[in-house]
Amino acid sequence: MKKTLIIAGVLGAFAASAHAQSSVTLYGSLDAGIVYANNAGGHSNWQQGSGSVSDTYFGLRGSEDLGAGLHAIFTLENGFDLNNGKFAESSTMFNRQAFVGLQSDRFGAVTLGRQYDSVVDYLAPIAAVGNTYGNNLAAHPFDNDNLDHSFSVKNAVKFQSANYAGFKFGGLYGFSNDAGQFSNNRAWSVGASYGNGPLNFAAAYLQLNNSPTSANAGGAVSSGQGNNFNLTAETQRTFGAGVNYAYGPATVGFVWTHTQYENLLGGSQGGDAFVIPTGTNLHLDNFELNGRYALTPALALDAAYTYTDGKVKGSNGTGDPKWHTVSLKADYSLSRRTDVYVEGVYQHASGELGNAGANVAMINTLTPSTGQNQVAAAVGLRHRF
């Protein structure tokens, strides 16, 4: 009897030890509110919005301790519309991230699957969108630089270094998975960041390649993917850098990105097609100034201004579209995980879109305006778990 109790105790200890070395976490964010736009396709529009500030999603994240500072890791993450429960990408459950890999405490992590690129990993945390202030409506026109992580990359191998005294770096390669068409719908990116006390720097590069004659929906990135992959082109190159500085309750930052679309294949905004002539080249520079001030531990004010300077060239005409986007947001935390917010966004457009005519305002995720100006306002509730 004593031997049986001893054996049971030893087995129980081993089970507890194994359980302590492995973990699976359920996490996510739910964001819902009321959104008003003064001009959505020529009409005022009141709507219930999902993800006006930050995306609505849930995920599973796991880690197993393999010993000697090595861990097996995985992430499965699904984005969806809180209003109707539909997946953000049709017929795809884990449409944000789905990967598995190995992580070393000393060197970093190698992962395989569907993942975000280096612009999202390193540069987005300094911008007004993404993970910092989480203001989707304030993204740069049609999220041309993917700072608002409108898409993730499939068939991807990624390396992310460990944190070396504040310095981190990494890269990603997304395979086309197309026999005989190695470069048809592939993606690659690199990035780095450095944080030392109140000062943070970051830089990143992203390139997408598509064939204008042979669509490869199973490749790295595809039209209609994720939250809202807005523009497709034969080649897309995005690079940028940013810096922010924190002083007491205030943080101020600056981000610059440059995106080149060569031979546009199509475009949409807020689920609606907008007119930019296909077959043209569109180059965009985004200059963003952002800031946050914590009035109290619970109440914070965010603001951002972005000037987007564009150039259109090609057989379908030339143009110089420009956008000025201003956003203001107040966020009040009811608890560590639940907050309420009110925000407003104003955008003014000018210039021409080649043979398509005058440029129009198009606040991110909303139906484009029929004129040069668009105003949006939102009030909502967000819960993170």
Residue pairs with C-beta under 8 A, 6 or more apart in sequence:
21 64
21 65
22 62
22 63
22 64
22 65
23 62
23 63
24 60
24 61
24 62
25 60
25 61
25 62
26 58
26 59
26 60
26 385
27 58
27 59
27 60
27 61
27 384
27 385
28 56
28 57
28 58
28 59
28 384
28 385
29 54
29 55
29 56
29 57
29 382
29 383
29 384
29 385
30 56
30 82
30 382
30 383
30 384
30 385
31 50
31 51
31 52
31 53
31 54
31 55
31 56
31 82
31 380
31 381
31 382
32 48
32 49
32 50
32 56
32 82
32 83
32 380
32 381
33 48
33 49
33 52
33 53
33 341
33 378
33 379
33 380
33 381
34 46
34 47
34 48
34 49
34 378
34 379
34 380
35 46
35 47
35 48
35 49
35 52
35 366
35 376
35 377
35 378
36 44
36 45
36 46
36 47
36 376
36 377
36 378
37 44
37 45
37 47
37 363
37 366
37 367
37 374
37 375
37 376
38 44
38 374
38 375
38 376
39 361
39 369
39 370
39 371
39 373
39 374
39 375
40 270
40 366
40 367
40 368
40 369
41 272
41 367
41 368
41 369
41 370
42 370
45 367
48 83
49 83
49 365
49 378
49 380
50 56
50 81
50 82
50 83
51 81
51 82
51 136
51 227
51 365
52 136
52 137
52 343
52 365
52 378
52 380
53 134
53 135
53 136
53 137
53 329
53 331
53 341
53 343
53 378
53 380
53 382
54 134
54 136
54 382
55 79
55 88
55 96
55 136
55 149
55 227
56 79
56 80
56 81
56 82
57 77
57 78
57 79
57 80
57 88
57 96
58 77
58 78
58 80
59 75
59 76
59 77
59 78
59 96
59 97
60 74
60 75
60 76
60 77
61 73
61 74
61 75
62 73
62 74
62 75
63 71
63 72
63 73
63 103
64 71
64 72
64 73
65 71
66 72
66 102
69 104
69 105
69 106
70 102
70 103
70 104
70 105
71 102
71 103
71 104
71 105
72 100
72 101
72 102
72 103
73 100
73 101
73 102
73 103
73 109
73 111
74 99
74 100
74 101
75 97
75 98
75 99
76 94
76 97
76 98
77 94
77 96
77 97
77 98
78 87
78 88
78 93
78 94
78 95
78 96
79 87
79 88
79 89
79 95
79 96
79 226
79 227
80 86
80 87
80 88
81 87
81 88
87 93
87 95
88 95
88 96
88 226
88 227
89 95
89 224
89 225
89 226
90 224
94 114
95 114
95 152
95 225
95 226
96 114
96 116
96 149
96 152
96 226
97 113
97 114
97 115
97 116
97 152
98 113
98 114
99 111
99 112
99 113
99 114
99 115
99 156
99 158
100 111
100 112
100 113
101 109
101 110
101 111
101 112
101 113
101 158
102 109
102 110
102 111
103 109
104 162
105 162
106 162
107 161
107 162
108 159
108 160
108 161
108 162
108 170
109 158
109 159
109 160
110 157
110 158
110 159
111 157
111 158
111 160
112 156
112 157
112 158
113 156
114 152
114 153
114 154
114 155
114 156
115 152
115 153
115 156
115 158
115 172
116 149
116 152
116 153
117 146
117 152
117 153
117 172
117 187
117 189
117 204
117 206
118 170
118 171
118 172
118 189
118 190
118 191
118 204
118 205
118 206
119 145
119 146
119 147
119 189
119 191
119 204
119 205
119 206
119 238
119 240
119 257
120 130
120 146
120 147
120 149
120 152
121 160
121 170
121 191
121 204
122 168
122 169
122 170
122 191
122 192
122 193
122 202
122 203
122 204
123 147
123 191
123 193
123 202
123 203
123 204
123 240
123 241
123 242
123 255
123 257
124 130
124 131
124 132
124 147
124 148
124 149
125 131
125 132
125 193
125 200
125 202
126 132
126 200
126 202
126 242
126 243
126 244
126 253
126 255
127 147
127 242
127 253
127 255
127 288
127 290
128 135
128 138
128 288
128 290
128 302
128 304
128 306
128 327
129 135
129 136
129 138
129 139
129 140
129 143
129 147
129 148
130 147
130 148
130 149
132 253
132 290
133 290
133 292
133 302
133 304
133 329
135 302
135 304
135 327
135 329
135 343
136 148
136 364
136 365
137 327
137 343
137 345
137 363
137 364
137 365
137 366
137 376
137 378
138 304
138 306
138 325
138 327
138 329
138 345
138 364
139 147
139 148
139 150
139 364
139 365
140 147
140 148
140 257
140 284
140 286
140 288
140 306
140 308
140 325
140 364
141 284
141 308
141 323
141 325
141 362
141 364
142 230
142 231
142 267
142 269
142 362
142 364
143 150
143 228
143 230
143 364
144 230
144 231
144 238
144 257
144 259
144 261
144 284
144 286
144 308
145 206
145 238
145 240
145 257
145 259
145 284
145 286
146 206
146 238
147 255
147 257
148 364
149 226
149 227
150 226
150 227
150 228
150 229
150 230
151 221
151 225
151 226
151 227
151 229
152 225
152 226
153 172
153 174
153 187
153 189
153 220
153 221
154 174
154 218
154 219
154 220
154 221
154 222
155 174
155 175
155 176
155 177
155 219
155 220
156 172
156 173
156 174
156 175
156 187
156 220
157 172
157 173
157 175
158 170
158 171
158 172
158 173
159 170
159 171
159 172
160 168
160 170
161 168
161 169
161 170
162 168
166 194
166 195
166 196
167 192
167 193
167 194
168 192
168 193
168 194
169 190
169 191
169 192
169 193
170 190
170 191
170 192
171 188
171 189
171 190
171 191
172 187
172 188
172 189
172 190
173 186
173 187
173 188
174 186
174 187
174 188
174 219
174 220
174 221
175 186
175 219
175 220
176 182
176 183
176 184
176 185
176 186
176 209
176 216
176 219
176 220
177 216
177 218
177 219
178 184
178 185
178 216
178 218
178 219
181 211
181 214
181 216
183 209
184 209
184 210
184 211
184 214
184 216
184 219
185 208
185 209
185 210
185 211
185 216
185 218
185 219
185 220
185 221
185 222
186 208
186 209
186 219
186 220
187 206
187 207
187 208
187 209
187 220
187 221
188 206
188 207
189 204
189 205
189 206
189 207
190 204
190 205
191 202
191 203
191 204
191 205
192 202
192 203
192 204
193 200
193 201
193 202
193 203
194 200
194 201
194 202
195 201
198 245
198 246
198 247
199 243
199 244
199 245
200 243
200 244
200 245
201 241
201 242
201 243
202 241
202 242
202 243
203 239
203 240
203 241
203 242
204 239
204 240
204 241
205 237
205 238
205 239
206 236
206 237
206 238
206 239
207 235
207 236
207 237
207 238
208 220
208 221
208 233
208 235
208 236
209 234
209 235
210 216
210 219
210 221
210 232
210 233
210 234
210 235
210 265
211 234
212 234
212 263
212 265
216 222
221 229
222 229
223 229
223 232
223 265
223 266
228 268
228 269
228 270
228 271
228 365
230 267
230 268
230 269
231 261
231 264
231 266
231 267
231 276
231 282
232 264
232 265
232 266
232 267
233 261
233 262
233 263
233 264
233 265
233 282
234 262
234 263
234 265
235 260
235 261
235 262
235 263
236 259
236 260
236 261
236 262
237 259
237 260
237 262
238 257
238 258
238 259
238 260
239 257
239 258
240 255
240 256
240 257
240 258
240 286
241 255
241 256
242 253
242 254
242 255
242 256
242 288
243 253
243 254
244 251
244 252
244 253
244 254
244 290
245 251
245 252
245 253
249 293
249 294
249 295
250 291
250 292
250 293
250 294
251 291
251 292
251 293
252 289
252 290
252 291
253 288
253 289
253 290
253 291
254 287
254 288
254 289
254 290
255 286
255 287
255 288
255 290
256 285
256 286
256 287
256 288
257 285
257 286
258 283
258 284
258 285
258 286
259 283
259 284
259 286
260 281
260 282
260 283
260 284
261 281
261 282
261 283
261 284
262 281
263 279
263 280
263 281
263 314
264 276
264 277
264 278
264 279
264 280
264 281
264 282
265 278
266 273
266 278
267 273
267 274
267 276
268 274
269 362
269 364
269 366
269 367
269 368
270 362
270 364
270 365
270 366
270 367
270 368
271 367
272 367
272 368
274 360
274 362
274 368
275 353
275 356
275 357
276 282
276 312
276 353
276 354
276 356
277 312
277 314
277 316
277 317
277 353
277 354
277 355
277 356
278 316
279 314
279 315
279 316
280 312
280 313
280 314
280 315
280 316
280 317
280 354
281 312
281 313
281 314
282 310
282 311
282 312
283 310
283 311
283 313
284 308
284 309
284 310
284 311
285 308
285 309
285 310
286 306
286 307
286 308
287 306
287 307
287 308
287 309
288 304
288 305
288 306
289 304
289 305
289 306
290 302
290 303
290 304
290 305
291 302
291 303
291 304
292 300
292 301
292 302
292 303
293 300
293 301
294 300
295 301
297 333
298 332
298 333
298 334
299 330
299 331
299 332
299 333
300 330
300 331
301 328
301 329
301 330
301 331
302 327
302 328
302 329
302 330
302 331
303 326
303 327
303 328
303 329
304 325
304 326
304 327
305 324
305 325
305 326
305 327
306 323
306 324
306 325
307 322
307 323
307 324
308 322
308 323
308 324
308 325
309 320
309 322
310 319
310 320
310 321
310 322
310 323
310 351
311 318
311 319
311 320
312 318
312 319
312 320
312 321
312 352
312 353
312 354
314 354
316 354
316 355
316 356
317 352
317 354
317 355
317 356
318 352
318 354
319 351
319 352
319 353
319 354
319 356
319 359
320 351
320 352
321 349
321 350
321 351
321 352
321 353
321 359
322 349
322 350
322 351
322 359
323 347
323 348
323 349
323 359
323 361
323 362
324 347
324 348
324 349
325 345
325 346
325 347
325 363
326 345
326 346
326 347
327 343
327 344
327 345
327 346
328 343
328 344
329 341
329 342
329 343
329 344
330 341
330 342
330 343
331 339
331 340
331 341
332 339
332 340
332 341
333 339
334 340
337 383
337 384
337 385
338 381
338 382
338 383
338 384
339 381
339 382
340 379
340 380
340 381
340 382
341 378
341 379
341 380
341 381
341 382
342 377
342 378
342 379
343 377
343 378
343 379
344 375
344 376
344 377
344 378
345 363
345 375
345 376
345 377
346 373
346 374
346 375
347 361
347 362
347 363
347 369
347 373
347 374
347 375
348 361
348 372
348 373
349 359
349 360
349 361
349 362
349 369
349 372
349 373
350 359
350 372
351 358
351 359
352 358
352 359
353 359
358 372
359 372
360 368
360 369
360 370
360 371
360 372
361 368
361 369
361 371
361 372
361 373
361 374
362 368
362 369
362 374
363 369
363 374
363 376
366 374
366 376
368 374
